[in-house]
Amino acid sequence: MADVSTSYLGMKLKNPLIAGSSPLTATLDGLKRCEDAGVSAVVLKSIFEEQIEMESESAVDESDSYLAHADAYGFMKGASIERQFDAYLTLLEDAKKTLDIPVIASINCRQNGSWIEYAKRFVACGADAIELNHYVVAADIETEGHTIEKEYFSLVKNARKQLDLPISLKMGSSFSSLANMLRRFDELSINGVVLFNRFYSPDIDIDNLKLIPAQMISSKDEYAQSLRWTALMSEEVRYDICAATGIHSGSTVIKQLLAGAKAVQLCSVLLKQGLKSVKTMEKELSDWMDKHEYSSISDFNGKLAQERMEDPSKWERVQYMKSILEAQKG
């Protein structure tokens, strides 16, 4: 029987299927259900630095009758932030005590925020690794692209300097030179990158003329971008690549491993198809490996990465017309 174990961020995983940040990983019960379903690691539901501070401001506003003293504002705000963050730390500690699989803490951070202090407390509570989420909507027409890039480099450099455990960055793809960005992260000694994050997007309700959230659940066809960039970069960098978005089947997992990913993150598929999908995907992977006589993932991991292809340019070509003609024939 095939050995489907892998290594990610220096952690030995029983399979490449990781439960990504989602409502399923926001409670201890949900985390236990993920482990029982067969995932090899869990990423705790991301804690948002901005949300903590916004909610603490709200708590202060609701207590305005107690804020006559000059020191009261700072005390109330600080106490509210601590309560919210303590709840997250309690979840992390309980998860570490209860689960037998690695627990990755996740924080959505700002460049100059308090996230580094939060992350240090993740370390103290026993997190096996930390996943950083950072997203900047480059909507200011005065802000040049290199300014945004420097912000990312500063964040990773600061994290690497102050945190002594594996660090991954879950990021988007909207950069003028993504390949250069990914190579420079390697120079900063990051341990892993997750390709790609699925960010909140607004939509318009045309009946009520107001903004609403766009669909946040991915479809089974949305893996193409992460597949391409995993294949383009997996042999160019030393860190591990974890593929995300559109991972809905065992065949997609296999494709990402062939491209060079060390693991994949599951989210939408778990919410749409249920946790039973984990065993289904693992079996599809194992059966495929047996069929092709691969005894371990290392036998084929990265086999179709760009650097190993006879014609590496195939990962770069945009064959629009060919695709249209083939679709018309079908």
C-alpha positions as CSV (number, residue, x, y, z in Angstrom):
1,M,0.0,0.0,0.0
2,A,1.3,3.5,-0.9
3,D,2.8,5.7,1.8
4,V,1.0,9.0,1.5
5,S,3.0,10.8,4.2
6,T,4.7,14.1,3.4
7,S,6.8,16.8,5.1
8,Y,5.6,20.4,5.4
9,L,7.3,23.2,7.4
10,G,9.6,20.6,8.9
11,M,6.6,18.6,10.2
12,K,6.0,15.0,9.3
13,L,2.4,14.7,8.1
14,K,0.5,11.4,7.6
15,N,-0.9,12.8,4.4
16,P,-0.8,16.1,2.4
17,L,-4.4,17.1,3.4
18,I,-4.5,20.1,5.8
19,A,-7.6,21.7,7.1
20,G,-7.2,25.3,6.3
21,S,-8.6,28.2,8.3
22,S,-12.4,28.1,8.3
23,P,-15.4,28.0,10.6
24,L,-14.6,24.3,11.1
25,T,-11.3,25.2,12.8
26,A,-12.7,27.9,15.0
27,T,-13.8,25.6,17.9
28,L,-12.2,22.7,19.7
29,D,-15.1,20.4,18.6
30,G,-14.6,21.4,15.0
31,L,-10.9,20.7,15.3
32,K,-11.5,17.3,16.8
33,R,-13.9,16.5,14.0
34,C,-11.3,17.5,11.4
35,E,-8.7,15.2,13.1
36,D,-11.1,12.3,13.2
37,A,-11.9,12.8,9.5
38,G,-8.3,12.2,8.7
39,V,-6.6,15.5,8.0
40,S,-2.9,15.6,8.8
41,A,-2.8,19.1,10.4
42,V,-5.1,22.0,11.2
43,V,-4.8,25.7,10.7
44,L,-6.8,27.6,13.4
45,K,-9.4,30.1,12.2
46,S,-7.4,33.2,11.5
47,I,-7.5,35.9,14.1
48,F,-7.8,39.4,12.6
49,E,-5.8,42.2,14.2
50,E,-8.1,44.9,12.8
51,Q,-11.2,43.1,14.0
52,I,-9.8,42.8,17.6
53,E,-9.1,46.5,17.7
54,M,-12.5,47.4,16.1
55,E,-14.4,45.3,18.6
56,S,-12.4,46.7,21.5
57,E,-13.4,50.2,20.3
58,S,-17.0,49.1,20.3
59,A,-16.8,47.8,23.8
60,V,-15.3,51.1,24.9
61,D,-18.2,53.0,23.3
62,E,-20.7,50.9,25.1
63,S,-19.1,51.6,28.4
64,D,-18.8,55.4,27.9
65,S,-20.6,56.1,31.2
66,Y,-17.5,54.7,33.0
67,L,-14.9,56.6,31.0
68,A,-14.8,59.9,33.0
69,H,-11.4,59.1,34.3
70,A,-8.5,59.9,32.0
71,D,-7.0,56.4,32.3
72,A,-10.3,54.5,31.8
73,Y,-10.2,54.5,28.0
74,G,-6.9,52.8,27.8
75,F,-7.8,50.3,30.4
76,M,-11.1,49.4,28.9
77,K,-9.6,49.0,25.4
78,G,-6.7,47.0,26.6
79,A,-8.9,44.7,28.7
80,S,-11.2,44.1,25.8
81,I,-8.4,43.2,23.4
82,E,-6.9,40.8,26.1
83,R,-10.3,39.0,26.5
84,Q,-10.6,38.4,22.8
85,F,-7.0,37.3,22.4
86,D,-7.1,35.1,25.5
87,A,-10.0,33.2,24.0
88,Y,-7.9,32.4,20.9
89,L,-4.9,31.4,23.1
90,T,-7.2,29.1,25.1
91,L,-8.4,27.4,21.8
92,L,-4.7,27.0,20.8
93,E,-3.8,25.5,24.2
94,D,-6.8,23.2,24.3
95,A,-6.1,22.0,20.7
96,K,-2.5,21.2,21.5
97,K,-3.6,19.2,24.6
98,T,-6.3,17.4,22.7
99,L,-5.1,16.7,19.2
100,D,-2.3,14.4,18.0
101,I,-1.7,16.3,14.8
102,P,0.1,19.6,14.3
103,V,-1.7,22.8,15.1
104,I,-0.9,25.9,13.0
105,A,-1.9,29.3,14.5
106,S,-3.0,31.9,11.9
107,I,-3.0,35.7,12.2
108,N,-4.1,38.3,9.7
109,C,-1.7,41.1,10.3
110,R,-0.8,44.6,9.4
111,Q,2.7,45.8,8.8
112,N,3.1,48.1,11.8
113,G,0.5,46.5,14.1
114,S,0.7,44.4,17.3
115,W,0.7,41.1,15.5
116,I,4.3,40.2,16.3
117,E,3.4,40.3,20.1
118,Y,0.4,38.1,19.4
119,A,2.5,35.7,17.4
120,K,5.1,35.4,20.2
121,R,2.3,34.3,22.5
122,F,1.3,31.6,20.0
123,V,4.8,30.3,20.3
124,A,4.6,30.3,24.1
125,C,1.3,28.3,23.9
126,G,2.9,25.6,21.8
127,A,1.8,26.3,18.2
128,D,3.7,24.0,15.8
129,A,3.9,26.7,13.2
130,I,2.5,30.2,12.4
131,E,0.7,31.2,9.2
132,L,0.8,34.9,8.4
133,N,-1.9,36.4,6.3
134,H,-1.3,39.8,4.8
135,Y,-3.4,41.5,2.1
136,V,-3.2,45.1,0.9
137,V,-5.9,46.4,-1.5
138,A,-3.7,48.7,-3.7
139,A,-6.4,51.2,-4.3
140,D,-4.4,54.3,-3.6
141,I,-3.3,55.6,-7.0
142,E,-0.3,57.3,-5.4
143,T,1.1,54.1,-4.0
144,E,3.5,52.4,-6.3
145,G,3.9,48.6,-6.6
146,H,7.4,48.4,-5.0
147,T,5.9,50.1,-1.9
148,I,3.5,47.2,-1.5
149,E,6.2,44.7,-2.1
150,K,8.5,46.3,0.5
151,E,5.6,46.0,3.0
152,Y,5.5,42.3,2.5
153,F,9.3,41.9,2.7
154,S,9.3,43.9,5.9
155,L,6.6,41.8,7.5
156,V,8.4,38.5,6.7
157,K,11.8,39.8,7.7
158,N,10.4,41.0,11.1
159,A,8.6,37.6,11.6
160,R,11.8,35.6,10.8
161,K,13.9,37.8,13.1
162,Q,11.6,37.5,16.1
163,L,9.9,34.1,15.8
164,D,11.8,30.8,16.4
165,L,9.5,28.3,14.8
166,P,8.3,27.5,11.2
167,I,6.6,30.4,9.5
168,S,4.4,30.3,6.3
169,L,2.9,33.2,4.4
170,K,-0.6,32.8,2.9
171,M,-0.7,35.4,0.1
172,G,-2.5,36.5,-3.0
173,S,-1.3,36.6,-6.5
174,S,-1.7,40.3,-7.5
175,F,1.9,41.4,-7.9
176,S,3.6,42.8,-11.0
177,S,6.3,40.2,-10.7
178,L,5.1,37.3,-8.6
179,A,8.1,35.1,-9.4
180,N,10.5,37.7,-8.1
181,M,8.4,38.1,-4.9
182,L,8.4,34.4,-4.2
183,R,12.2,34.2,-4.8
184,R,12.9,37.1,-2.4
185,F,10.8,35.4,0.3
186,D,13.2,32.5,0.0
187,E,16.1,34.9,0.6
188,L,14.4,35.9,3.9
189,S,14.4,32.2,5.1
190,I,10.7,31.7,5.3
191,N,9.7,28.1,5.7
192,G,6.6,28.0,3.5
193,V,4.2,29.9,1.3
194,V,0.5,29.1,0.7
195,L,-0.7,29.7,-2.9
196,F,-3.2,31.4,-2.8
197,N,-5.4,33.1,-0.3
198,R,-9.0,33.6,-1.2
199,F,-9.9,37.2,-0.2
200,Y,-13.1,38.9,0.6
201,S,-14.6,40.5,-2.5
202,P,-17.7,42.8,-2.7
203,D,-20.6,42.3,-5.0
204,I,-23.7,44.3,-5.8
205,D,-27.3,43.5,-4.9
206,I,-29.1,45.1,-7.9
207,D,-32.5,44.8,-6.4
208,N,-31.7,46.7,-3.2
209,L,-28.8,48.7,-4.6
210,K,-26.3,47.9,-1.9
211,L,-23.0,46.1,-1.5
212,I,-23.0,42.4,-0.4
213,P,-20.3,39.8,0.0
214,A,-19.4,37.9,-3.1
215,Q,-19.3,34.1,-3.1
216,M,-16.6,33.0,-0.7
217,I,-16.8,29.2,-1.4
218,S,-14.4,28.1,-4.2
219,S,-15.4,25.8,-7.0
220,K,-13.6,22.7,-8.2
221,D,-12.2,24.6,-11.2
222,E,-10.4,27.3,-9.4
223,Y,-7.1,25.4,-8.8
224,A,-5.5,26.4,-12.1
225,Q,-3.7,29.5,-10.9
226,S,-2.1,27.8,-7.8
227,L,-1.2,24.8,-9.9
228,R,0.6,27.0,-12.5
229,W,2.6,29.0,-9.9
230,T,3.4,25.9,-7.8
231,A,4.9,24.3,-11.0
232,L,6.7,27.5,-11.9
233,M,8.3,28.0,-8.5
234,S,8.6,24.7,-6.6
235,E,12.1,24.0,-8.0
236,E,13.2,27.6,-7.7
237,V,12.8,28.0,-4.0
238,R,13.9,26.1,-0.9
239,Y,10.8,26.6,1.2
240,D,7.7,24.4,1.0
241,I,4.7,25.3,-1.2
242,C,1.2,24.5,0.0
243,A,-1.5,24.8,-2.6
244,A,-4.9,26.2,-1.8
245,T,-8.2,27.3,-3.5
246,G,-10.2,24.9,-5.6
247,I,-8.8,21.7,-4.0
248,H,-12.0,19.6,-4.2
249,S,-10.9,16.1,-5.3
250,G,-8.1,13.6,-5.0
251,S,-7.2,14.2,-8.6
252,T,-6.5,17.9,-7.9
253,V,-4.4,16.9,-4.9
254,I,-2.3,14.6,-7.2
255,K,-1.9,17.4,-9.8
256,Q,-0.6,19.8,-7.1
257,L,1.9,17.2,-5.8
258,L,3.1,16.6,-9.4
259,A,3.6,20.3,-9.7
260,G,5.7,20.3,-6.6
261,A,3.4,21.2,-3.7
262,K,4.3,19.5,-0.4
263,A,0.7,19.8,0.9
264,V,-2.7,21.3,0.2
265,Q,-5.2,23.2,2.3
266,L,-8.8,22.1,2.3
267,C,-11.6,24.5,3.1
268,S,-14.5,24.9,0.7
269,V,-14.7,21.2,0.0
270,L,-15.1,20.5,3.7
271,L,-17.9,23.0,4.0
272,K,-19.7,21.8,0.8
273,Q,-19.2,18.1,0.8
274,G,-18.5,17.5,4.5
275,L,-15.6,16.0,6.3
276,K,-16.1,12.6,4.7
277,S,-14.4,14.1,1.6
278,V,-11.0,13.8,3.4
279,K,-11.0,10.0,3.4
280,T,-12.3,10.0,-0.2
281,M,-9.5,12.2,-1.4
282,E,-6.8,10.3,0.5
283,K,-8.1,7.0,-1.0
284,E,-8.0,8.5,-4.5
285,L,-4.4,9.5,-3.9
286,S,-3.4,6.1,-2.6
287,D,-5.1,4.2,-5.4
288,W,-3.5,6.4,-8.0
289,M,-0.1,5.8,-6.5
290,D,-0.6,2.1,-6.4
291,K,-1.8,2.1,-10.0
292,H,1.4,4.0,-11.1
293,E,3.6,2.0,-8.7
294,Y,4.7,4.9,-6.6
295,S,5.5,3.7,-3.1
296,S,5.8,7.2,-1.6
297,I,5.0,10.8,-2.6
298,S,8.6,11.6,-3.0
299,D,8.7,9.3,-6.0
300,F,6.6,11.7,-8.0
301,N,6.6,15.0,-6.1
302,G,7.5,17.8,-8.5
303,K,7.8,15.4,-11.5
304,L,6.0,18.0,-13.7
305,A,7.5,21.1,-12.2
306,Q,8.7,23.6,-14.8
307,E,12.4,22.9,-14.2
308,R,11.9,19.1,-14.9
309,M,9.9,19.5,-18.1
310,E,11.4,18.9,-21.5
311,D,9.6,22.0,-22.7
312,P,9.4,24.3,-19.6
313,S,7.6,27.0,-21.5
314,K,4.4,25.0,-21.5
315,W,3.7,26.3,-18.0
316,E,4.1,29.9,-19.3
317,R,2.2,29.9,-22.6
318,V,-1.2,31.4,-22.8
319,Q,-2.8,29.1,-25.4
320,Y,-6.2,30.9,-25.6
321,M,-7.0,30.2,-29.2
322,K,-6.1,26.5,-28.9
323,S,-8.3,26.1,-25.9
324,I,-11.2,27.8,-27.7
325,L,-10.8,25.5,-30.8
326,E,-10.7,22.4,-28.6
327,A,-13.8,23.5,-26.7
328,Q,-15.6,24.0,-30.0
329,K,-14.7,20.5,-31.2
330,G,-16.1,19.1,-27.9
